[in-house]
Amino acid sequence: MVSGGIGFWEGEQGYAFGVSGVTENNKYVYKVALTGNSQGDFGGGASVGYQWK
């Protein structure tokens, strides 16, 4: 999955972009995200999860 968003607060802008998915055996879920704003700040994050079935 690919996702994106934008937000506004007190004259400033923020935006985000992310990618997530599941491995072929449906056991692991992964997510990666990047963020930024109109002040020139940037951030990011990543995670991995395991599904019991």
N, C-alpha and C positions, 0 to 999 in steps of 0.2 A: 504494500500500500504506500502511496505517496500522499502527503498532506501539506498544506500551507495555510498561513493565516496572517492577518494584519490587524493592528489595533491602534487606537488614538487615545491620548490622554494629555490634557492641558497643553495642547499645541505640539506635542511630540508624537512620533510615530514609532511603532515597533512591528517587527515581522518575524515569522518563524517558518521553517521548512523542515519536514521530517520524512523519514523512510522507515517502514517496519515490515516485518514478514515472519514467516514460519518455515522451518526446515521441512524437507520432503517427508520425513517420518513424523511430523507434527509434534515433536518432542521439545524443540527449542524455539523460542520467540525472541526476536531481536528488534531493537529500536535505536535509531540515530537521529538527533535533532540539532539544528543550527538556529541561532537567534541573533537578532541585531536590532539597533534602533537608530533614530535620526541624530543622536549624539555621537555616533561612531563607535559605540560599544558593541562587542560581539561576544557570544557565548555558545556553548554546545553541551551536549550530553549523549550518553550511550548506555544501553542496558541490555541484559540478556536474561531470559527467564526459562524455566524448565517446567513442562506440563506432565503431571502424573495422569495416566489413563488406565 
